[in-house]
Amino acid sequence: MARRNTALPEGRRHKLRCAVYTRKSSEEGLEQSFNSLHAQRDACEAFIASQIHEGWRLLPEAYDDGGLSGGSMERPALKRLLGDVRSGLIDIVVVYKVDRLTRSLADFAKLTELFEAHGTSFVSVTQAFNTSTSMGRLTLNVLLSFAQFEREVAGERIRDKIALSKRRGMWMGGLPPLGYDGVDRKLVINEPEAETVREIFRRYLEVGSIAILKRSLDAEGIVSKRRRFRDGKEMGGVSLSRGALYQILRNRLYRGEIEHRGEVHQGEHKAIIPDKFWSDVQARLADQSHRPRGSKSRAASAPLAGLLFDSDGNRMSPTYAIKSGRRYRYYTSAPLVRGTADGKGMRVPAPDVERLVVTTIADHLTDPQWLAGIARGAELSQLTRIISSAQRLYQSMGEPAEQELQLKAILQIIERIGVAEDSVTLAINRMALGEALEIAEPDWIANIADVEEPIEIAVAIRLQRCGKQVRLILGEVSSKTRLPHADLVQLVRDGHRWFEDLRCGRAATIAAIARRDRHQVSHVSRNLSLAFLAPDITEMILTGRQPITLTPERLKAARPLPPGWNEQRAILLD
């Protein structure tokens, strides 16, 4: 018997209110007149009856969770039980076994804290140990560790079964795509919808542009698959987004295949699109992709090309300007590029937008609350996997200074970036995000209300002139993953390095350093003052938290800096 808080006040020993909690993981057998829940409750009631001399009394309220996993706290009866504990209506919680209450060590710690806070005992009928002692608590933790191990092994078996089934070409559930219905756990062609899919493929081959294809389909009222769920909720029947169209054109289910974690297997279902038709569309997609293939210089110089649009819906193309021998990159609205803007359109600094995109995605991938919000209804075990996968994706983006690598890692999930005067809106493709997080399709799709609709992240900005440049000032973006400015870091690093060279005798004169590192003597001389930069400003620069107005140009112009730190702050930070 496991018991918590056994030393109750004398006045309460004469009447201890006992609540019985029962749980069964599966729904199998619940329809029987006497099932596992009844057996658990009978055992608990018999134990309570044996403790009548101690003042135990059974409460009439039944707390039964049938067909619910012990890996999650999202159970109706458990929530009612905890609510009554908080209200002071229960003195002792009685369960048949510890794992009926929870199979998670983390969840059990929360329950234990709650019970202790409200003076409630906890009793397991079939496991004899007392958790008021250190040995009892150790025994309980060992039992719970095995319970959690069993649950994780069961999860691994399920994932292995999904992988094996997909290798055999079986559809493993989730929401069937446009063109198919799910019948007896198999994909069956819905002929009217299948003709819509064929028409989408035909039109794309004709026009060669997803944007033009979308306008054509919208004009004819062709919409996404309409779905009705058991609870009566309806969804779908909306305009197909560019991301949804791209997913349709790339979905191997239409070719009669099943894809799982990068492997392609022949499916049991019938194909909608013939092989030749499929291959032609894939070749056209590769040719027309907005992400350049085989052209590293173009991709590196304008990684967001094809994704950026201004508030009027105009595409923003990469442009550049050369001033004093230095090249400045921008993204510019198409009317401005063509010279037909009539004062409208935008031009934003490319490095600022790219840095904003990386920072925003990185912040959200490391935000469990945001991940929980987009995976509505996910069980705790599912949400834990999603958070772990997001952390791995974040780590794959590399160090903050490796912006090109970071952009490459996240471009696959971005569908569109809208730029307005006061905000930048990132549209994240849900299916692409699910694939990037390596989440099995049923786990991911089942918890998203509108699969066709992208996830939008809005970031407040403003455009501000800093010296001769226009900079994009970030608003509501966390600074914990903001990128340090490489040029600013290099200036500070050079100042410290060159001062140490002179101090330690590695270089005899400033002129010697200038010759060695191929700089002007005046540049080295002026930059030495950065070795005495105020510590707080140095830390800001190295961590990327400096004001956006502190540009490399402003720092260079301020050299040589005065020795007083307050004077430096007035020059660089005000």
Protein Blocks (a to p, Z undefined) as FASTA:
>chain_A
ZZehklccfklmmoccdddddddfbfghklpmbdfklmmmmmmmmmmmmmmmnopacdfb
dcddehiafkbcbdfklmmmmmmmmnopafbdcdfbfklmpccfklmmmmmmmmmmnopa
cddfklccdfkbmklmmmmmmmmmmmmmmmmmmmmmmmmmmmmmmmnopaeedjddehia
ceehiacddfklmmmmmmmmmmmmmnopaklmmmmmmmnopacdddddfkopaeejiacd
fklmmmmmmmmklnopaceehiacddfbdcfbdfklmmmmmmmmmmmpcbdghilklmmm
mmmgojaccfkopacddddddeehiacdddddfklmnopnnopacdddfklmmmmmmmmm
mmmmmmmklmmmmmghiafklmmmmmmmmmmmmmmnopfklmmlmmmmmmmmpmbdcddf
kbccddddfklmmmmnopafklmmmmcfblmlccddddddddddehjbccdddfkdcfkl
cccdfklmmmmmmmmmmmmmmmnopafbfklmmmmnopafklmmmmmmmmmgcfklmmmm
mnopacfklcfklmmmmpccdfblklmmmmmmZZ
